[in-house]
Amino acid sequence: MSIVVSIPGVDKTNWWIEQLQALLPGWTIRPIHDPGDVKKVTYAVVWKPATGAFLPFPNLKAIVSLGAGIDHVLADAELPRQVPIIRTVGTDLTQRMREYVALHVLRHHRDMPAIAANQREKRWKQLVVPPATQRRVGVMGLGNLGGTAARTLASLGFETLGWSRTRHEIDGVTTYAGDGEFADFLARCDILVCLLPLTEATTGILDARLFARLPQGASVINAGRGPHLVEGDLLDALESGQLSHATLDVFHVEPLPSEHSFWAHPAITVTPHIASLIDAPTGSRIVAANIERFEATGYVEDLADAERGY
């Protein structure tokens, strides 16, 4: 029984192999470019695999995505569609996302970007903001990560709203569903958090039309996927004052090129895709448990739906 690992960067690949090997001593675990006997490979653990990466392995039972999203796997035009995809989701990853969302919602709520700008100018200016109970925060995407983030925001006292394609019920959160309720949801969001999966339907969803539906001066946090955002539309909305600030953790091209305008934009906070960045010791325990469970039963709770894209 063999597992191959494919992650950008040799050091990271070797790190994950070491962690997984300690947890799965009965398995042979190798980098995908040096798999040994390809007929013995039954699982592939990957992040952003190359096109055609899975074609050499005729007996692949499952592909394990090192993250909650599977868009980076589905991007492979030669992906064997009959092979199940397992997402890596756990309490650690969910905790990291709820921390990130809470941190940056509070930053926007307390107008910390303006306070930081005042510090750079050595300007003492007290900014008065309303309490959280008078601030409306909307979360787009109410899966594992989005649902937990919404509950966290509600516990902090924010008037919390949530929207997804299908109906969800979350205590303390006013939820909306489908295209018919989308405009009403957006109209009430002083701060909008995007945690949607990347699908054909959600690509480019953060565009000029959406920004125009938000209250003037709203702010946006994108910790979903880079292609959710139409970058030129964001810059226009910030320039016009329709949006006051944006925090971006994900981008069309990663790492974000040094010449990109986002780096120096005074109304944009850039973080390098760290919202729920999982470490190898924690992630490997989740991956190992999922492989063992799938090998024994043919099923895990974190099995993705490739047709839906998440």
C-alpha positions in Angstrom: 0.0 0.0 0.0 1.5 3.3 -1.1 0.6 7.0 -0.7 2.1 9.8 -2.8 2.4 13.4 -1.7 2.4 16.5 -3.9 2.8 20.0 -2.4 4.6 23.0 -4.0 8.1 23.0 -2.5 10.4 20.0 -1.9 10.9 20.9 1.8 7.1 21.0 2.5 6.6 17.7 0.7 9.3 16.0 2.7 7.9 17.5 5.9 4.4 16.1 5.2 5.9 12.7 4.3 7.7 12.5 7.6 4.6 13.4 9.6 2.4 11.0 7.7 4.9 8.1 7.8 5.0 8.3 11.6 1.3 8.0 11.8 0.9 5.3 9.0 3.9 3.0 9.6 2.4 0.2 7.5 2.3 2.4 4.4 4.9 3.4 1.9 4.8 7.2 1.5 6.7 8.9 -1.3 6.8 12.1 -3.3 4.6 12.0 -6.3 7.6 12.5 -8.7 9.2 9.4 -7.2 6.3 7.1 -6.5 7.9 3.7 -6.9 5.6 1.0 -8.2 2.7 3.1 -9.5 0.3 0.1 -9.3 0.6 0.1 -5.5 -0.3 3.8 -5.1 -3.9 4.0 -3.7 -4.0 7.5 -2.2 -2.6 10.9 -3.3 -2.3 13.7 -0.7 -2.0 17.0 -2.6 -2.2 20.7 -2.7 -2.3 22.4 -6.1 -1.2 19.3 -8.1 0.1 19.6 -11.6 -2.2 18.8 -14.6 -2.2 15.1 -15.2 -0.5 14.3 -11.9 -2.9 11.4 -11.2 -2.8 9.6 -14.6 0.1 7.3 -13.7 -1.8 5.6 -10.9 -4.4 3.1 -12.1 -5.4 1.9 -8.6 -6.0 5.3 -7.0 -8.8 4.9 -4.4 -9.0 8.6 -3.3 -7.4 12.0 -3.6 -6.9 13.9 -0.4 -7.0 17.7 -0.6 -4.8 19.4 2.0 -7.5 22.0 2.7 -11.2 22.5 2.9 -11.4 23.5 -0.8 -11.1 21.2 -3.7 -11.0 23.7 -6.5 -7.2 23.2 -6.9 -7.9 19.5 -7.6 -10.8 20.1 -9.9 -8.5 22.5 -11.9 -6.7 19.5 -13.4 -8.2 19.0 -16.8 -7.0 15.4 -16.8 -8.4 14.6 -13.4 -9.8 11.0 -13.2 -13.4 12.0 -12.3 -14.3 8.6 -10.9 -11.8 9.0 -8.0 -13.3 10.4 -4.8 -11.9 13.5 -3.2 -11.5 13.9 0.5 -11.3 17.3 2.1 -9.1 18.1 5.1 -11.4 19.7 7.6 -11.0 19.5 11.4 -11.4 21.5 14.6 -8.0 23.0 14.2 -8.6 24.4 10.7 -12.0 25.6 11.7 -10.6 27.3 14.8 -8.0 29.1 12.8 -10.6 30.4 10.4 -12.9 31.7 13.2 -9.9 33.5 14.7 -9.0 35.1 11.4 -12.5 36.2 10.7 -13.1 37.5 14.2 -9.8 39.4 14.2 -10.4 41.2 10.9 -14.1 41.9 11.5 -13.1 43.5 14.8 -10.3 45.5 12.9 -12.9 46.8 10.5 -15.5 47.4 13.2 -13.1 49.4 15.4 -11.6 51.3 12.3 -8.2 50.0 13.1 -6.8 50.7 9.5 -7.6 54.4 10.1 -6.0 54.3 13.6 -2.9 52.7 12.1 -2.7 55.4 9.4 -3.0 58.0 12.1 -0.1 56.4 14.0 2.1 56.6 10.9 1.3 60.3 10.7 1.8 60.8 14.5 -1.8 62.0 14.6 -3.7 61.7 17.9 -7.3 61.3 16.8 -9.9 59.4 18.8 -12.4 57.6 16.5 -15.8 56.7 18.0 -17.5 53.7 16.6 -20.8 52.0 17.5 -20.9 48.9 19.7 -20.9 45.5 17.9 -24.6 45.2 18.6 -25.2 48.0 16.1 -22.9 46.6 13.4 -24.2 44.2 10.8 -21.8 41.6 9.6 -22.7 39.1 6.8 -21.0 35.8 6.0 -21.3 34.4 2.5 -20.9 30.6 2.7 -22.3 28.7 5.6 -20.4 25.4 5.5 -18.1 24.1 8.2 -15.9 27.3 8.2 -18.6 29.9 7.4 -21.1 28.5 9.9 -18.5 28.5 12.7 -17.4 32.0 11.8 -21.0 33.3 11.8 -21.6 31.7 15.3 -18.4 33.3 16.6 -19.4 36.8 15.3 -22.8 36.4 16.9 -21.2 35.5 20.2 -19.2 38.7 20.0 -22.5 40.7 19.8 -22.6 41.5 16.2 -25.9 41.5 14.3 -24.8 38.5 12.2 -26.3 37.5 8.8 -25.5 34.5 6.7 -26.1 33.6 3.0 -25.6 30.4 1.1 -27.1 28.7 -2.0 -29.2 26.4 0.2 -31.0 27.1 3.5 -29.1 26.8 6.8 -30.4 27.4 10.3 -27.9 28.8 12.8 -28.7 30.0 16.3 -28.2 33.7 16.6 -27.7 34.3 12.9 -30.3 35.6 10.4 -29.9 33.4 7.4 -30.7 34.0 3.7 -30.6 31.5 0.8 -30.5 31.5 -3.0 -30.5 34.2 -5.6 -33.9 35.5 -4.5 -32.7 36.6 -1.1 -29.2 37.7 -2.1 -29.9 41.4 -2.6 -31.7 41.7 0.8 -28.8 40.1 2.5 -26.2 42.4 0.9 -28.2 45.5 1.7 -27.8 44.8 5.4 -24.0 44.1 5.5 -21.8 46.8 6.9 -19.0 44.2 6.8 -19.1 41.4 4.3 -17.1 38.2 4.8 -16.6 35.8 1.8 -16.1 32.1 2.7 -17.7 30.6 -0.3 -16.3 27.6 -2.1 -14.9 28.4 -5.6 -17.3 27.1 -8.2 -18.4 28.2 -11.7 -21.3 30.0 -10.0 -19.2 31.8 -7.4 -16.3 32.9 -9.6 -16.3 36.6 -9.9 -19.1 37.0 -7.4 -17.3 39.9 -5.6 -17.9 42.3 -8.4 -19.1 45.9 -9.1 -22.8 44.7 -9.0 -22.3 43.2 -5.6 -20.4 46.1 -4.2 -23.1 48.5 -5.3 -25.7 46.5 -3.3 -23.8 47.0 0.0 -24.4 50.0 2.2 -22.0 52.9 1.2 -18.8 52.7 3.1 -19.0 48.9 3.8 -15.9 46.8 4.0 -15.1 43.4 2.6 -13.1 40.5 3.8 -12.2 37.7 1.3 -10.8 34.5 2.9 -12.5 32.3 0.3 -10.6 32.1 -3.0 -8.9 34.7 -5.1 -11.0 34.2 -8.2 -14.1 35.2 -6.2 -12.9 38.8 -6.6 -12.9 41.0 -9.7 -9.9 43.0 -8.8 -10.6 46.1 -11.0 -14.1 46.3 -9.6 -12.7 46.4 -6.0 -10.2 49.2 -6.8 -13.0 51.2 -8.4 -15.3 50.7 -5.4 -12.6 51.8 -3.0 -11.8 54.8 -5.2 -15.4 55.9 -5.3 -16.0 55.5 -1.6 -18.6 52.8 -2.0 -16.2 50.6 0.0 -14.0 51.9 2.8 -11.6 49.0 3.1 -10.9 45.4 2.1 -8.9 42.6 3.7 -7.7 40.0 1.3 -6.2 36.6 2.2 -6.5 35.0 -1.2 -5.5 36.0 -4.7 -5.7 35.1 -8.4 -1.9 34.6 -8.4 -0.1 33.4 -5.3 2.3 34.5 -4.1 1.0 37.9 -4.9 3.5 39.5 -7.3 5.6 42.2 -5.7 4.5 44.8 -8.3 0.8 44.2 -7.7 -1.1 47.4 -6.7 -2.7 45.7 -3.7 0.5 45.8 -1.7 0.7 49.5 -1.4 -3.0 50.4 -1.5 -3.9 52.4 1.6 -7.4 50.8 1.8 -6.4 47.2 1.3 -4.9 44.8 3.9 -3.0 41.9 2.4 -2.4 38.6 4.3 -0.6 35.8 2.6 -3.2 33.0 2.5 -2.9 32.3 6.2 -6.5 32.4 7.4 -6.8 28.7 8.1 -3.3 27.6 7.1 -2.8 24.1 8.5 0.4 22.9 9.9 1.8 19.4 9.1 1.6 17.9 12.6 -2.1 18.8 12.9 -3.1 18.3 9.3 -1.3 14.9 9.1 -3.3 13.5 11.9 -6.5 14.5 10.1 -5.3 13.1 6.8 -4.1 9.8 8.4 -7.3 9.3 10.2 -9.3 9.9 7.0 -7.2 7.5 5.0 -7.5 4.8 7.6 -11.3 5.3 7.8 -11.8 5.4 4.1 -9.6 2.3 3.6 -11.7 0.4 6.2 -15.2 1.6 5.3 -15.0 3.4 1.9 -16.5 6.5 3.5 -15.5 9.6 5.5 -17.6 12.6 6.5 -15.3 15.0 4.7 -15.9 13.4 1.3 -16.3 16.2 -1.3 -19.0 16.4 -4.0 -17.0 17.1 -7.2 -20.2 17.9 -9.2 -21.0 20.8 -6.7 -17.4 21.8 -6.4 -17.0 21.4 -2.6 
